[in-house]
């Protein structure tokens, strides 16, 4: 999900939805679960999609551990 870096009159720290959760681990688990649901749901329709639509299919990004 893309998040704007700045919006006039909006505190930057709340633009990242993760920052609005007290429990960051719970946010991460919930976000990952939701992302997987989008991917799973799209699979039901993939056979009806052309290459352009398939290129825009939802994907779950895997972040490298630091």
Secondary structure as GFF3:
##gff-version 3
##sequence-region A 1 66
A	DSSP	three_ten_helix	12	14	.	.	.	ID=ss1
A	DSSP	three_ten_helix	17	20	.	.	.	ID=ss2
A	DSSP	alpha_helix	24	43	.	.	.	ID=ss3
A	DSSP	three_ten_helix	46	48	.	.	.	ID=ss4
A	DSSP	alpha_helix	51	55	.	.	.	ID=ss5
###
